[in-house]
Amino acid sequence: MRVLVTGSDGYLGSLLVTELRRGGHDVATLDSGLYRRALLEPRDAPDSTGDTRDVAAAALAGRDVVVHLAELSNDPLGELDPELTVAINHRGSVRLADLAAEAGVGRFVYFSSCSVYGATGDAIVDEDGPTNPLTAYARCKVAVEQNLLGTDRGDLVPVMLRNATVYGPSPALRLDLAINEFVYDAVINGAVRMRSAGTSWRPFVQAGDIAIAARALMEAPIGSVGRQIVNVGSDEATIQVSTAAGIVSRLTGAPVEIADPSPDLRDYRVSFAKLSSLLPDLRMRRIEDGIGDLVAFVQEHADDFRARPKDDFFRLAELRRRRDAGELDEALRRT
């Protein structure tokens, strides 16, 4: 297939591009280039550098599939300016889907998030259950899903992945993710530092497994996956945040410290039965193995990490730095 990946330099996008090319697909890439300073491994520049709010339909011409990841990437970043988050994550994504339809693209694969569930109590919810988004980031995910399902765009068929809380190695590693920061602190600073009481339940998924699942859903017959929302993760890796910290501690020998005992309001458990039904041969990494891979990755790049400020690997901190330096305007466009 001829595929366009937006956000191709990102934490997940860089892994997805590699996975799709491994599968023999013709992959074109689009990225804003805002985070290239944080790359730990060299990568070719994207085929197109730009913002999805500004991209023209011509950039999508000749593609069979658009896989869309290029948004503000997490809850804290989305709270920097909620109205701007709506402009980029909601209106920008809807605009891209409209352009894809105009360009004759057949399939639109959208990276959503299990954060749309917010807080579910003791219930285990599936894709047909209620959402409870607690942040601008999560509300935008819900809004884009609803638009993709509720708007007739002719031959363009959406497929939506609600990804669990991601962790694991990537050449564009982010530390604004719980397990990734736990491992960084354990290896580089000698202690696992928790930023909450750790009692919240969260489904986790290794970044490389999301890339594999996305490729499989992209390649699946459109009759089976089209217009479907699919939770991506596993029951085995649905654990409390404190349990994840404990696994990191066991694998590294670093003690656990609670830096902030405040509760995390995001607390949810979800069903992955649909994923198993659609992709019965898909196997997710055991969380101990996935965290072990991440420990080895951080150890391999330890000298790079020690030579750079930790904030380089936090998306919110990097955008603030670039905005304060005058490299970006208030709307996060390049100056």
MIDREN-571736 format. One line per 10 residues: number of its first residue (from 1); their letters; for each residue x, y, z of N, C-alpha, C, O. Coordinates in pm, whole numbers. Each point is the difference from the previous one (the first is absolute). Example, Ala and Ser with C-alpha at 12.3 -4.5 7.8 and 13.67 -1.06 7.14 Angstrom:
BEGIN
1> as> 1319,-569,780,-89,119,0,90,120,0,104,-2,66 ~ -139,107,-138,82,119,6,-77,109,73,51,111,17
! end
This chain:
BEGIN
1> mrvlvtgsdg> 84,-120,0,-84,120,0,88,125,0,113,0,48 ~ -169,107,-102,66,130,3,-55,76,120,-118,36,4 ~ 205,-11,94,-44,49,130,67,135,29,118,20,-28 ~ -196,72,86,56,122,58,-13,-9,150,-110,-22,52 ~ 222,38,20,0,2,146,26,143,44,105,57,-33 ~ -199,1,108,23,132,60,56,-19,141,-35,-96,69 ~ 122,188,-28,68,-20,128,106,-108,-9,23,-75,95 ~ 40,66,-211,90,-112,-30,130,3,80,67,-103,11 ~ -30,218,45,121,8,82,-29,-25,148,92,-1,81 ~ -218,-19,-47,-38,-7,140,32,-131,67,55,-93,-61
11> ylgsllvtel> -89,87,188,27,-118,82,-58,-127,-62,70,-101,-11 ~ -196,105,-29,-62,-115,-65,21,3,-151,19,-104,-63 ~ -23,224,4,11,9,-144,129,-57,-54,0,-65,-105 ~ 111,88,174,128,-51,-48,2,-153,-2,61,-60,-89 ~ -126,-3,187,-8,-146,2,-96,-51,-106,25,-102,-63 ~ -135,174,43,-99,-44,-99,57,5,-141,-21,-93,-78 ~ 94,199,45,59,10,-133,91,-120,-27,-4,-59,-108 ~ 86,24,206,89,-116,-15,-81,-128,-20,34,-81,-85 ~ -139,64,164,-82,-121,-10,-71,-9,-135,-5,-108,-59 ~ -47,218,10,-70,-4,-128,96,-27,-115,-33,-75,-93
21> rrgghdvatl> 151,134,99,98,-26,-106,50,-143,6,29,-61,-103 ~ -18,8,223,36,-141,14,-104,-89,-68,33,-106,-53 ~ -157,151,55,-107,-77,-65,-13,25,-148,-92,-52,-63 ~ 181,130,5,1,21,-145,-87,113,-49,-22,13,-120 ~ -27,71,210,-86,110,-41,82,120,-47,113,21,45 ~ -170,57,-136,60,123,-50,-42,111,95,-116,43,-3 ~ 208,4,88,-34,93,108,56,138,-28,120,17,-16 ~ -210,81,11,40,141,-2,-19,56,140,-86,-48,75 ~ 166,148,-38,-1,49,137,-25,150,4,45,76,-86 ~ -118,-35,191,-29,141,24,18,27,149,-56,-71,83
31> dsglyrrall> 135,173,-50,23,33,140,33,149,11,55,60,-92 ~ -89,-1,205,28,141,23,147,25,32,48,113,-14 ~ 24,-217,56,142,15,33,26,67,134,113,37,28 ~ -216,-21,55,17,74,125,86,-73,102,58,64,88 ~ -48,-196,-98,67,-75,106,127,-72,-49,50,-89,69 ~ 0,125,-184,117,-72,-53,121,14,91,89,-86,-3 ~ -82,191,83,114,20,91,8,-113,102,107,-26,55 ~ -221,-42,-29,-3,-104,102,27,-139,-56,1,-97,75 ~ 22,87,-206,25,-133,-57,130,-59,56,102,67,7 ~ -110,-193,33,117,-69,54,78,-74,-108,115,-38,20
41> eprdapdstg> -178,18,-134,64,-71,-111,-27,78,-128,-108,58,-14 ~ 202,-55,-79,-20,79,-123,-116,-53,-82,-21,-121,-11 ~ -55,214,-48,-110,-36,-88,0,94,-120,39,117,11 ~ -82,-169,-126,-15,86,-116,-106,106,29,-95,-25,74 ~ 112,142,-133,-101,104,13,-130,-47,-63,3,-79,-95 ~ -117,125,146,-128,-40,-61,-10,46,-144,62,99,-39 ~ -141,-169,-39,-20,39,-140,-62,139,-9,34,78,-90 ~ -124,-47,182,-62,131,6,7,52,142,-35,-72,94 ~ 79,196,-77,2,62,132,-113,103,5,-3,94,-79 ~ -89,-114,172,-111,93,5,-97,-34,112,17,-98,72
51> dtrdvaaaal> -117,182,-61,-101,-6,105,-129,-49,-64,-37,45,-108 ~ -32,-137,174,-124,-54,-58,-108,107,-11,-97,-17,-74 ~ 113,129,147,-95,110,-15,19,73,-133,-89,74,-43 ~ 204,-94,-21,34,77,-120,22,-87,-124,6,52,-111 ~ 7,-183,129,36,-87,-112,-107,7,-108,-118,15,29 ~ 161,-28,-157,-91,4,-113,-38,-142,-43,71,-96,30 ~ -183,86,-100,-48,-132,-45,103,-68,-90,5,-123,-6 ~ 76,202,-64,99,-59,-91,98,-90,73,53,-95,-58 ~ -27,123,187,93,-83,77,-55,-141,23,76,-91,34 ~ -206,72,-51,-64,-128,22,-31,-73,-130,-44,-115,2
61> agrdvvvhla> 68,181,-114,-36,-57,-129,75,-130,-26,119,-10,28 ~ -189,-88,-82,61,-127,-37,17,-99,114,54,-108,-21 ~ -100,144,140,12,-90,115,-127,-83,16,-111,49,-21 ~ 129,-175,59,-113,-88,29,-48,16,144,-119,-15,30 ~ 214,47,59,-29,6,143,70,122,59,113,32,-37 ~ -182,36,128,63,99,87,-5,-55,142,-107,-36,49 ~ 223,28,17,6,-36,142,36,126,76,108,57,-18 ~ -200,-13,103,12,134,59,38,-9,148,-76,-49,83 ~ 197,100,-53,49,7,137,34,143,43,24,24,118 ~ -19,70,-212,58,132,27,-95,89,78,-75,79,-58
71> elsndplgel> 78,-92,189,-78,84,90,86,33,122,106,-58,19 ~ -153,153,64,61,18,131,-22,-130,76,-111,-53,1 ~ 215,0,63,8,-144,21,-39,-54,137,9,-121,21 ~ -51,204,74,-41,-58,128,-83,98,81,-20,114,-42 ~ -28,-158,158,-89,82,81,65,130,49,-60,106,-18 ~ 180,-108,79,60,126,46,25,98,-114,-22,120,16 ~ 67,-170,-129,27,87,-114,-130,62,-50,-2,117,-40 ~ -106,-195,42,-128,52,-43,-53,110,88,-79,84,-44 ~ 121,-82,172,-46,103,93,81,129,-8,-35,98,65 ~ 142,-97,-144,79,123,-18,-90,114,-47,9,112,50
81> dpeltvainh> -95,-143,-146,-97,97,-51,-114,-82,-60,8,-40,-116 ~ -113,14,194,-107,-88,-49,-60,43,-133,-35,-85,-82 ~ 22,216,59,-56,46,-128,94,-35,-116,-46,-36,-108 ~ 176,49,132,97,-38,-102,-4,-150,-24,15,-46,-114 ~ -35,-30,220,-13,-145,-15,-117,-35,-89,10,-89,-84 ~ -122,159,101,-116,-22,-86,35,34,-146,-37,-73,-92 ~ 109,184,72,35,41,-136,88,-104,-70,-18,-27,-118 ~ 112,-31,192,93,-96,-60,-59,-141,0,-8,-64,-105 ~ -32,16,222,-37,-140,13,-139,-31,-53,-24,-109,-52 ~ -69,204,63,-134,-24,-51,-15,54,-142,-14,-77,-95
91> rgsvrladla> 17,210,82,-27,57,-132,108,-38,-101,-31,-24,-117 ~ 157,17,161,107,-40,-91,-16,-142,-51,26,-27,-117 ~ -69,-63,205,-18,-140,-40,-120,-17,-91,5,-75,-97 ~ -114,146,128,-119,-5,-86,33,56,-138,-42,-54,-102 ~ 118,164,101,41,58,-128,81,-99,-82,-19,-10,-121 ~ 109,-63,186,82,-97,-71,-87,-111,-59,25,-44,-112 ~ -126,-1,186,-90,-102,-53,-76,53,-121,-20,-72,-98 ~ -23,198,104,-68,60,-116,92,5,-121,-42,-31,-112 ~ 168,69,134,95,5,-110,28,-139,-56,15,-17,-121 ~ -9,-83,209,22,-137,-46,-113,-45,-91,24,-63,-103
101> aeagvgrfvy> -147,95,141,-114,-36,-85,9,72,-134,-25,-59,-105 ~ 60,186,110,13,80,-123,107,-57,-92,-12,6,-122 ~ 119,-61,183,113,-53,-79,-25,-144,-47,84,-56,-70 ~ -196,-3,107,-31,-136,-46,62,-110,84,10,-114,-46 ~ 32,146,169,55,-101,90,-113,-94,43,-113,43,19 ~ 145,-173,-5,-104,-97,32,-16,-29,148,-109,-35,45 ~ 220,48,31,-6,-41,141,71,105,86,107,50,-36 ~ -168,-17,151,55,99,91,16,-68,136,-99,-27,68 ~ 223,0,-29,28,-69,127,36,106,102,100,71,-15 ~ -181,-61,119,15,107,99,48,-56,133,-57,-96,51
111> fsscsvygat> 162,156,4,53,-40,130,-72,77,110,30,116,25 ~ -125,-182,39,-70,56,114,66,-53,127,115,-41,-3 ~ -187,43,115,62,-34,129,-103,-55,97,-115,44,0 ~ 157,-139,82,-85,-49,109,-23,107,107,-81,-20,90 ~ 152,133,-98,-24,107,97,-142,55,-13,-47,72,88 ~ -22,-104,-197,-139,46,-14,-90,-59,108,-107,54,27 ~ 150,-166,36,-83,-62,103,9,73,133,-92,-8,81 ~ 201,80,-57,12,86,117,5,-72,131,108,-32,50 ~ -222,5,8,-11,-72,126,-123,-89,-8,-111,48,-24 ~ 131,-178,43,-109,-95,-19,-40,-73,128,-89,-85,-4
121> gdaivdedgp> 153,116,117,-28,-73,122,43,-145,-13,109,-28,-50 ~ -193,-63,95,35,-142,-7,-42,-64,-131,31,-117,-24 ~ -100,191,-61,-51,-58,-125,113,-20,-101,97,75,-2 ~ -112,-178,-80,87,-21,-114,-81,36,-123,-100,-65,-30 ~ 143,169,-42,-82,54,-108,57,-41,-136,120,-20,-16 ~ -211,9,-81,44,-30,-136,-30,118,-90,-43,106,46 ~ 67,-125,-174,-9,110,-96,-142,56,-13,-18,114,-43 ~ -81,-192,80,-139,46,-9,-47,66,130,-111,53,5 ~ 194,-56,99,-37,57,127,16,150,3,47,59,-98 ~ -85,5,209,9,146,9,144,47,11,86,-70,52
131> tnpltayarc> -61,190,-103,129,64,19,-16,107,108,-110,49,26 ~ 224,-15,36,-1,99,108,130,80,-7,81,-6,93 ~ -61,81,-200,128,70,-17,18,110,104,-91,79,24 ~ 209,-76,39,26,92,110,89,118,-41,19,91,80 ~ 34,-92,-201,94,103,-44,-36,45,-140,-76,-66,-71 ~ 133,181,30,-22,49,-136,50,-101,-103,-64,-22,-102 ~ 178,-40,131,55,-103,-90,-101,-111,-22,-27,-37,-115 ~ -28,-18,223,-94,-111,-11,-131,44,-64,-58,-75,-79 ~ 12,195,112,-125,48,-61,15,14,-151,-94,-28,-75 ~ 211,71,31,23,12,-144,1,-137,-67,-50,-15,-112
141> kvaveqnllg> 107,-84,178,-1,-136,-56,-143,-46,-23,-32,-54,-106 ~ -54,74,206,-140,-39,-14,-65,77,-116,-73,-58,-80 ~ 98,187,73,-61,83,-104,41,-44,-140,-83,-3,-91 ~ 210,-33,73,46,-46,-131,-63,-134,-34,-44,-21,-113 ~ 40,-71,209,-65,-129,-24,-145,21,-46,-44,-61,-98 ~ -28,147,168,-141,23,-33,-14,60,-139,-91,-35,-74 ~ 182,127,38,-6,59,-132,29,-104,-109,-68,-3,-103 ~ 168,-81,127,35,-101,-101,-114,-99,-21,-23,-45,-113 ~ -47,12,219,-111,-94,-12,-128,68,-49,-83,-65,-64 ~ 68,193,93,-127,66,-28,-4,81,-128,-105,53,-35
151> tdrgdlvpvm> 217,-44,-36,6,81,-121,21,-89,-121,91,-82,-2 ~ -174,99,-98,13,-77,-124,108,64,-87,-17,112,-48 ~ 127,-183,29,108,49,-86,18,-91,-121,111,-23,-46 ~ -221,-27,-4,5,-80,-122,75,-129,20,-36,-82,85 ~ 142,62,-163,74,-126,3,103,-8,112,62,-105,20 ~ -42,213,54,97,-1,109,-58,-75,120,-106,36,51 ~ 176,-142,-6,-50,-83,110,96,14,119,119,-28,-14 ~ -170,69,131,87,15,117,18,-131,77,-88,-85,4 ~ 206,72,57,30,-106,98,69,70,117,96,75,-20 ~ -144,-98,142,48,77,115,59,-91,106,-64,-96,43
161> lrnatvygps> 187,125,-1,69,-76,104,-2,79,130,57,109,7 ~ -122,-162,95,9,59,134,116,-69,71,-15,-108,57 ~ 131,172,-61,119,-62,54,6,14,152,-35,105,56 ~ 78,-213,10,25,5,144,119,91,29,64,51,-92 ~ -34,-31,219,113,84,40,129,-63,-49,34,-112,38 ~ 36,183,-122,112,-58,-71,130,13,80,16,90,83 ~ 76,-181,-110,134,5,58,92,-76,-95,-47,-66,-92 ~ 177,76,114,93,-82,-75,97,78,-85,-13,122,-15 ~ 112,-192,-43,106,66,-78,-54,65,-127,-97,-46,-59 ~ 164,154,20,-27,69,-126,115,97,-24,54,56,95
171> palrldlain> -16,-36,-221,104,101,-26,-45,141,37,83,90,15 ~ -214,-71,1,-53,131,43,-62,-16,138,-116,36,21 ~ 192,-89,72,-52,-33,133,-59,121,70,56,109,-2 ~ -172,-131,64,-64,100,85,11,-45,145,-9,-119,31 ~ 30,217,58,1,-29,143,-126,50,69,-12,-12,122 ~ -82,69,-197,-127,42,58,-101,-115,-3,-118,20,-26 ~ 168,-139,52,-79,-123,9,48,-75,123,120,-8,25 ~ -213,-47,52,32,-48,134,116,-100,2,100,24,68 ~ -112,-133,-141,102,-104,9,132,50,-58,107,-31,53 ~ -113,108,-161,125,52,-58,76,86,100,122,-11,12
181> efvydaving> -195,96,60,69,83,99,49,-84,117,108,26,53 ~ -185,-126,-11,47,-88,107,135,-62,-37,93,-1,81 ~ -83,-51,-203,123,-67,-42,114,100,-12,112,-28,45 ~ -137,144,-104,104,102,-9,54,35,138,121,0,22 ~ -212,29,72,45,39,134,75,-113,69,98,23,71 ~ -144,-146,-92,67,-113,62,143,-16,-51,92,-19,78 ~ -74,27,-209,131,-23,-62,92,121,16,117,-15,32 ~ -170,135,-54,84,120,-3,16,61,138,108,49,34 ~ -215,-52,47,3,68,131,-2,-94,119,13,45,114 ~ -28,-175,-137,13,-97,108,-122,-24,85,8,-68,101
191> avrmrsagts> -126,124,-140,-123,-23,75,-120,15,-93,2,81,-92 ~ -105,-161,117,-126,11,-75,-86,104,72,-41,-22,114 ~ 14,134,-179,-74,109,63,-143,1,-52,-23,17,-120 ~ -72,-35,210,-141,0,-36,-59,139,21,23,63,103 ~ -100,-15,-203,-61,132,6,-145,-5,46,-73,98,-12 ~ 31,-213,64,-135,-14,55,6,-112,103,103,-63,21 ~ -217,41,44,-5,-107,99,13,-138,-64,34,-97,68 ~ -61,89,-198,19,-126,-73,-114,-99,13,14,-114,-43 ~ -127,155,100,-111,-94,21,-87,-15,-124,-80,-94,-8 ~ 93,184,-88,-84,-5,-120,33,-122,-85,116,-41,-12
201> wrpfvqagdi> -221,-16,-47,17,-109,-96,18,60,-139,-63,99,-35 ~ 151,-162,-42,26,50,-135,39,-119,-89,81,-84,40 ~ -136,78,-161,50,-99,-96,125,55,-68,1,115,-45 ~ 104,-195,39,124,40,-64,23,-83,-127,-49,-112,-12 ~ 124,169,-82,33,-72,-123,134,48,-50,31,119,2 ~ 50,-214,-48,133,33,-49,-10,69,-135,-81,-40,-84 ~ 160,143,62,-11,83,-120,12,-82,-128,-75,21,-95 ~ 170,-114,93,17,-83,-119,-121,-85,-30,-27,-29,-117 ~ -46,-12,221,-121,-80,-22,-111,84,-62,-79,-53,-79 ~ 72,181,112,-98,87,-66,29,7,-149,-92,-6,-82
211> aiaaralmea> 219,19,46,37,7,-142,-42,-128,-72,-52,5,-112 ~ 74,-120,176,-38,-128,-61,-152,-9,-15,-50,-44,-103 ~ -22,85,208,-147,-5,-6,-54,96,-106,-93,-34,-72 ~ 152,153,63,-46,97,-99,21,-52,-141,-87,14,-86 ~ 202,-74,62,25,-58,-133,-102,-109,-30,-54,-7,-111 ~ 27,-80,209,-94,-110,-22,-141,53,-28,-69,-53,-87 ~ 26,155,160,-132,57,-23,-6,74,-133,-104,1,-66 ~ 214,60,26,5,67,-129,-10,-99,-115,-59,29,-104 ~ 119,-147,123,2,-101,-106,-125,-88,-1,-26,-69,-99 ~ -51,71,207,-117,-88,10,-107,40,-101,-6,116,-41
221> pigsvgrqiv> -79,-209,1,-110,34,-93,-85,113,57,-37,-1,118 ~ 8,98,-202,-72,117,49,-139,-37,50,-56,70,85 ~ 1,-178,-136,-131,-43,46,-1,-44,145,-105,4,65 ~ 220,-47,-12,5,-47,139,41,109,97,-38,-5,117 ~ 117,104,-162,53,100,93,-51,142,-28,17,89,83 ~ -77,-67,-198,-45,133,-36,-105,54,96,-92,-70,40 ~ 109,197,-5,-91,71,91,-3,-63,140,-98,10,72 ~ 208,-75,-37,11,-64,131,93,81,92,102,53,-44 ~ -139,-45,172,89,48,105,54,-124,71,-77,-88,38 ~ 209,81,-21,62,-120,57,95,39,113,94,76,-22
231> nvgsdeatiq> -119,-127,142,95,17,111,124,-82,-29,-10,-118,-36 ~ 128,177,51,126,-68,-28,80,-10,130,43,100,56 ~ -24,-223,-11,70,-28,125,-30,-143,39,-39,-81,-85 ~ 56,48,211,-25,-137,45,-46,-2,144,31,90,78 ~ -106,-195,-43,-44,-16,138,119,-22,93,0,51,113 ~ 100,-125,-158,116,-32,84,75,124,44,57,3,109 ~ -57,99,-196,74,122,31,-90,110,56,37,117,-4 ~ -154,-153,54,-87,95,69,28,-13,150,-43,-96,64 ~ 114,193,-10,49,-10,137,-6,139,65,-23,100,-67 ~ 42,-97,198,10,129,67,137,64,-28,99,-70,-22
241> vstaagivsr> -97,201,22,124,72,-29,109,-40,100,117,-10,-38 ~ -153,-12,164,98,-41,100,59,-137,-33,117,-26,30 ~ -197,-61,-91,51,-131,-41,104,16,-110,102,-68,0 ~ -130,158,-94,98,26,-106,131,52,59,108,-42,-41 ~ -118,133,139,121,50,65,75,-113,69,123,-2,0 ~ -197,-91,60,64,-113,66,75,-90,-96,107,-51,32 ~ -163,31,-152,69,-81,-101,131,67,-40,104,-65,-10 ~ -109,197,-13,123,72,-34,102,-13,112,119,-18,-26 ~ -165,28,149,91,-11,114,66,-137,5,121,-10,24 ~ -198,-96,-48,57,-135,3,102,-20,-111,103,-65,21
251> ltgapveiad> -131,121,-139,89,-22,-114,128,83,8,101,-37,-59 ~ -104,147,131,116,89,5,70,2,136,114,43,11 ~ -183,-90,93,55,9,135,-14,136,62,51,23,110 ~ -119,69,-176,-17,137,53,-121,5,93,-102,-61,-30 ~ 111,131,142,-114,11,91,-110,89,-57,26,83,-88 ~ -148,-101,138,-113,83,-41,-15,115,99,-1,-21,121 ~ -11,144,-173,-25,118,82,-129,65,-49,-23,9,-120 ~ -62,35,213,-122,69,-37,26,150,9,6,57,110 ~ 10,6,-226,30,143,-4,-124,84,27,10,112,50 ~ -127,-165,-83,-125,72,20,-109,-103,28,-32,-79,-89
261> pspdlrdyrv> -25,76,208,-99,-102,34,-142,31,-48,-93,-72,36 ~ 76,176,-116,-134,36,-47,-57,-111,-88,75,-65,-73 ~ -207,44,78,-60,-102,-87,-4,48,-144,-8,120,-26 ~ 14,-213,-66,-18,29,-143,-146,-31,-33,-45,-113,19 ~ -28,212,-67,-143,-19,-27,-24,-95,-116,-108,-60,-8 ~ 205,44,-80,-16,-94,-111,17,-141,54,107,-37,48 ~ -213,-41,-56,-2,-132,65,-99,-86,-77,-121,16,16 ~ 171,-107,-99,-93,-73,-85,56,-138,-37,121,-20,-9 ~ -213,-71,-13,30,-134,-52,-91,-24,-119,-120,27,8 ~ 175,-77,-116,-79,-15,-122,12,-142,-54,91,-75,36
271> sfaklssllp> -184,40,-123,-2,-131,-63,77,4,-132,-11,96,-76 ~ 88,-200,51,72,-13,-126,-53,-118,-82,70,-54,-85 ~ -195,14,113,-59,-114,-68,-15,25,-150,20,-92,-80 ~ -55,215,41,-16,28,-143,132,-16,-74,4,-58,-108 ~ 105,109,166,131,-16,-63,33,-147,-20,46,-39,-107 ~ -70,-42,209,28,-143,-9,-86,-67,-106,44,-92,-68 ~ -168,139,53,-89,-57,-101,43,38,-141,-1,-84,-90 ~ 39,210,71,40,46,-132,137,-52,-41,23,-32,-116 ~ 69,24,214,138,-42,-28,38,-115,93,79,19,92 ~ -135,-138,-115,23,-111,95,145,-46,9,38,-64,98
281> dlrmrriedg> 43,95,-198,141,-43,2,93,105,63,119,-25,16 ~ -173,141,20,82,105,58,39,-37,143,-85,-41,79 ~ 211,54,-46,49,-29,134,72,122,55,97,48,-59 ~ -144,0,172,64,114,66,112,-48,91,-7,-110,55 ~ 111,192,-40,109,-35,90,-50,-4,145,-83,82,40 ~ 135,-176,37,-23,3,144,61,128,54,105,45,-46 ~ -170,13,143,45,131,45,140,-7,61,78,94,-14 ~ -45,-203,83,136,-13,54,103,-1,-112,107,59,13 ~ -139,-128,-124,92,-4,-113,11,137,-67,109,44,-37 ~ -225,23,21,2,132,-63,79,101,82,75,79,-56
291> igdlvafvqe> -92,-82,188,76,91,85,148,-37,-2,86,88,4 ~ -56,-217,-11,139,-43,-12,66,55,-125,116,42,3 ~ -191,-43,-117,53,59,-123,30,149,19,101,50,-49 ~ -188,18,120,18,143,23,119,26,90,77,93,-25 ~ -59,-172,129,116,15,88,129,-13,-81,92,80,16 ~ -86,-181,-103,119,-20,-82,24,118,-93,114,40,-23 ~ -222,17,-31,10,114,-91,55,122,73,91,67,-50 ~ -144,-37,168,47,116,76,145,-20,43,78,95,-2 ~ -42,-217,41,139,-27,35,92,21,-120,110,55,14 ~ -154,-98,-132,80,16,-122,24,148,-30,108,37,-48
301> haddfrarpk> -208,47,74,11,142,-32,27,86,124,-23,121,-1 ~ 72,-184,106,19,73,127,90,121,-15,-28,105,58 ~ 136,-117,-134,90,115,-17,-72,116,-69,20,116,38 ~ -103,-146,-138,-78,106,-67,-93,68,98,-12,122,1 ~ -56,-202,81,-95,57,96,72,88,102,-49,108,33 ~ 162,-153,15,72,77,102,57,130,-56,26,95,75 ~ -6,-90,-206,57,119,-62,-104,106,-32,34,110,-44 ~ -162,-143,65,-106,92,-40,-99,20,114,-17,-89,83 ~ -49,204,-78,-102,20,103,-114,-98,-18,-38,-33,-112 ~ -16,-12,222,-115,-91,-5,-117,62,-75,-75,-70,-68
311> ddffrlaelr> 58,202,80,-111,69,-64,0,-14,-152,-103,18,-64 ~ 220,-50,4,5,-20,-145,-98,-107,-45,-43,-1,-115 ~ 8,-90,205,-82,-115,-37,-144,12,51,-75,-98,0 ~ 38,219,43,-139,30,36,-56,93,-107,54,108,-22 ~ -160,-149,-45,-54,78,-111,-44,140,45,26,98,-69 ~ -91,-89,183,-47,129,48,118,94,26,-4,117,-40 ~ 107,-166,106,117,83,29,69,45,-129,47,113,-8 ~ -40,-201,-90,67,36,-125,-78,108,-75,59,93,-55 ~ -192,-105,52,-79,103,-68,11,134,71,11,105,-64 ~ -14,-109,196,17,125,75,136,63,-27,10,121,-18
321> rrrdagelde> 93,-203,14,135,51,-26,5,67,-136,54,110,-14 ~ -110,-175,-88,6,54,-135,-87,124,-15,34,92,-74 ~ -147,-90,144,-84,119,-4,68,118,68,-2,112,-51 ~ 63,-138,168,69,107,73,121,51,-77,37,117,12 ~ 24,-204,-93,116,41,-80,-40,71,-128,86,44,-76 ~ -217,-32,51,-47,67,-120,0,-87,-124,-22,50,-110 ~ 46,-181,127,0,-90,-116,-142,-37,-41,-24,-38,-115 ~ -71,49,210,-141,-27,-27,-81,118,48,36,68,95 ~ -149,-43,-165,-89,106,47,-99,-58,101,11,-117,37 ~ -106,196,7,-93,-43,104,-89,-114,-49,-53,-76,81
331> alrrt> 36,63,-211,-80,-109,-58,84,-122,-30,-48,-94,-62 ~ 176,95,106,95,-110,-20,32,-24,-146,29,-113,-40 ~ -35,220,-39,50,-7,-137,142,55,-2,35,87,80 ~ 46,-138,-171,138,49,-13,1,147,-39,-79,44,-84 ~ 169,31,146,14,140,-35,99,17,-115,26,112,-44
! end
